[in-house]
Amino acid sequence: MHYNMIITLWGWYGKGNYGDDYMLLINYKRIKKVFPDAKIRLYGNKEELRRLGDFDVDIYKRTVLNLINAALVSDVFIWGGGSGFPHKNNLKIVLACFLAGLLKIRKKKFIMFGFGVGETILTNNISKYLFKCLIRRTTLFTCRQQSIHKYINILKYPNIHMVSDLVFSSNILIEKTEKKYFAFSLANVSKKMPVQFKIDFINQIKNTVIQVKTLGYPIKFISFSKDDDQLNKIIADEIECECVPYTYAPLQTAASLNDVRFLIAMRFHANLTAFKMGIPNCSISYSEKCSDLFKQFELDNLSIRFGCSVQEYTGIVKNVTSEEIIKRINFIINNEQEIQLKIKNLLSHFNEMSEKNYELLFNCLKGENK
C-alpha cells in the first residue's frame, strides 16, 4: 500500500554544479516514477532550484534549523549522491549523526545514497571514528567509493553496499556528429588556492593548450560548474577559442561533449560523463574520487595528482605541469581506439552497479509502505 511519504532530498543542489544538479534530476524522476504520491522536500535557494526544472516539491531555506525539522517530519531522509564530506569537517559529521539518530528514534529512515567521502576524513582518526558512528545509525549506505576498503572494514557494516555513481544510470543522448574538438574543463576547486599557485597553474594549462593547437585540433573549454566559468574563460579568451559556460541545464552541458574527441578535465562528473559517452579523457585529480574513477576503468595512468591545500580533498599541495599533461595527451591520442574499447567493455558494469543504487533504495522505501 502506498501512502504520501515525506521524503527529504538533501545534497549540494541548486548550487550550479553539473554533477549535483544532474543527480537531483535523476533522483527526483526515479522516485516519482515509483512513488508518485510521495511528498518531496528540497533545501536551498528556491530560484536556483526552479531553474533546474519543473519540480513538484516543497522548497525550504538551507538552514540548520530547517535541516533538524526535516529529520523530525520526514519518513525518509536521503543524503546524496555525491561527496557528503569532501574534506575534514567533524562538526558536520556530528550534525549528521544527530539527524540520523533522530530518524532512528522515530523509526524512520536515514539513507546515504551514492555517497563518497574525502580522503582527509578517512585518514584522520577522530573523523573516521565519527564517520563510523554515522554509518551505524544509517539505514542504508550505498557507497560509490571503492577505495573505502582501504580505511574501513565494510564487512562489519551490513548496511554498506558498494555501487557506482548515480550518473552512470542516466540516459545521456549521444548524437552522431563529427568528433573534432580537444576540450578542456578546469575547476575552481578551492577558495584557499594561493595567488601565485593559481597563476602558475593557469600558465601550465596555457602552455599545454598552445601545444595541443599545434597538433591541429580545434580547442574548446567547457564549464561543469558556475564556479568554473571565470577560470575557463580567462584561458579561452587568451588562446582565442570557444568557451561553453555552465547553464543550470545538466543535459545541455553533457550534450556539449558530443563533438569532443578528447577531454582533459578536473571535475569528477566531467570525467565520468566522458566515460559514459566513450570519450578518451584524462583527469587533473584534485580528489581521490577522481583518481579512484580512473583506477576502476583500469586507466589510472591517465590521472594526475593535484592539490592546493593541506586542509582540503587530498590534503596535499602539488601543482600540475604542462609536461605531465602532454605526456597523457600523447598517450590518449596514440591509443585512442584501445582506450575506447576498454571504456566500452567496462561501461555496462558501471551502469549495472549504478542501477543497484535504486534497486536497494526502492526495496528500502517499499519496506516503509508495509
C-alpha positions, -999 to 999 in steps of 0.1 A, spaced: 0 0 0 14 34 -10 9 65 11 21 101 10 56 95 23 75 127 31 109 123 15 137 148 21 164 150 -7 195 166 7 226 175 -12 246 203 -28 216 210 -51 209 242 -70 244 255 -64 253 255 -101 273 222 -101 266 198 -130 271 166 -111 249 175 -81 222 191 -103 221 161 -126 219 137 -96 189 157 -82 171 154 -116 178 117 -117 167 110 -81 135 131 -84 124 114 -116 132 79 -104 115 83 -70 84 100 -85 81 72 -111 79 45 -83 62 66 -56 41 93 -75 23 103 -43 55 110 -23 58 145 -10 94 156 -17 112 183 2 143 202 -11 165 227 7 183 256 -9 177 287 -30 142 284 -45 150 304 -76 182 284 -84 164 251 -78 135 260 -100 160 268 -128 167 231 -130 132 220 -139 95 219 -130 96 200 -97 65 190 -77 84 197 -45 83 219 -14 114 241 -11 128 254 22 158 276 31 190 257 37 195 263 75 205 240 104 171 245 120 152 235 88 175 205 85 167 194 120 130 200 112 134 177 82 146 149 104 116 154 127 89 154 100 103 132 72 96 95 67 128 92 47 159 114 46 181 108 16 215 124 16 232 122 -18 245 114 -41 279 130 -42 306 137 -17 288 144 15 321 151 33 347 163 7 371 174 34 375 171 72 346 186 90 339 169 123 311 193 132 293 183 100 297 146 108 284 152 143 253 170 129 247 141 105 249 117 134 224 137 153 200 138 124 204 100 118 198 95 155 165 115 154 152 95 125 162 62 141 144 71 173 113 79 152 117 45 134 122 64 101 150 60 76 183 79 71 199 70 38 234 79 25 229 75 -12 255 71 -40 278 86 -14 315 94 -14 339 106 14 370 128 12 404 114 20 410 138 49 380 123 67 392 87 64 428 93 73 421 113 104 414 90 134 388 113 151 370 119 118 370 83 109 356 73 143 328 98 140 321 86 104 318 50 116 293 62 143 273 78 115 273 46 94 259 26 124 229 50 126 223 48 88 195 26 74 212 22 40 246 34 28 252 29 -10 289 38 -15 304 48 -48 339 49 -35 357 17 -40 388 29 -21 368 30 12 381 -6 16 415 9 25 401 27 55 371 8 68 363 -29 71 329 -28 53 322 -64 62 315 -51 97 287 -29 84 259 -49 66 241 -16 56 270 -6 33 266 -16 -3 293 -9 -30 278 7 -61 289 32 -88 279 68 -92 243 77 -98 251 95 -132 261 61 -147 223 52 -146 214 83 -167 204 82 -203 227 107 -219 218 114 -256 248 107 -277 245 124 -311 261 111 -342 283 141 -351 319 147 -361 341 144 -330 367 171 -337 374 191 -305 401 187 -279 383 200 -249 395 213 -215 374 217 -184 391 234 -155 377 236 -120 379 264 -94 380 237 -66 394 258 -37 390 292 -22 422 286 -4 443 284 -36 473 308 -31 475 336 -58 509 325 -71 499 289 -72 468 298 -93 490 319 -117 514 290 -121 485 267 -127 470 289 -154 503 293 -171 509 255 -172 474 250 -188 480 277 -213 513 261 -223 495 228 -227 467 243 -249 492 260 -271 510 227 -277 477 209 -285 468 236 -310 499 228 -329 486 193 -334 457 207 -354 428 202 -330 402 229 -325 400 237 -288 371 245 -266 367 250 -228 336 236 -210 324 246 -175 308 219 -154 301 244 -126 292 281 -125 322 285 -102 345 274 -130 332 299 -157 357 326 -149 387 303 -148 379 286 -181 371 320 -198 404 335 -188 424 310 -207 399 306 -236 400 343 -242 438 344 -242 441 314 -265 411 327 -286 390 296 -286 354 287 -277 342 286 -241 309 270 -230 296 283 -197 275 263 -172 238 269 -178 220 251 -150 209 226 -176 228 193 -170 216 176 -201 228 206 -222 262 205 -205 265 168 -213 255 175 -249 284 199 -252 307 168 -252 290 153 -283 316 168 -307 345 163 -284 372 137 -293 395 141 -263 390 157 -229 412 170 -201 390 177 -171 391 183 -133 355 178 -122 347 142 -113 314 142 -132 330 158 -163 354 128 -165 325 103 -156 303 118 -184 332 115 -209 335 78 -199 297 74 -203 300 88 -238 330 68 -247 354 97 -249 391 91 -241 399 116 -213 424 125 -186 419 138 -151 438 165 -131 427 148 -99 421 172 -70 403 145 -51 407 108 -45 373 102 -61 388 113 -94 418 90 -93 396 62 -79 373 65 -110 403 61 -134 416 32 -114 382 15 -118 385 19 -156 420 5 -155 433 38 -167 449 52 -136 480 63 -156 457 90 -170 450 106 -137 474 134 -125 476 141 -88 468 177 -79 462 196 -47 464 232 -35 456 229 3 466 205 31 431 211 46 411 200 16 404 170 -6 437 150 -10 454 170 17 485 178 -5 500 208 -22 511 198 -57 506 218 -89 504 203 -123 529 208 -151 523 210 -188 548 182 -193 526 159 -172 495 167 -191 512 165 -226 525 130 -216 489 119 -210 476 137 -241 502 118 -263 490 86 -247 453 90 -254 460 102 -290 483 73 -297 460 47 -280 426 62 -289 409 30 -302 423 8 -274 410 33 -247 376 35 -264 374 -3 -264 383 -6 -228 357 20 -218 331 2 -239 339 -32 -223 337 -18 -187 308 7 -190 280 -19 -188 293 -30 -154 292 6 -141 258 11 -155 245 -20 -137 263 -10 -104 246 24 -106 212 8 -111 219 -11 -79 215 22 -60 179 24 -70 172 -13 -65 184 -10 -29 167 23 -24 133 12 -36 135 -21 -16 142 1 14 114 25 7 88 -2 0 96 -16 34 83 17 47 50 10 30 43 -24 46 
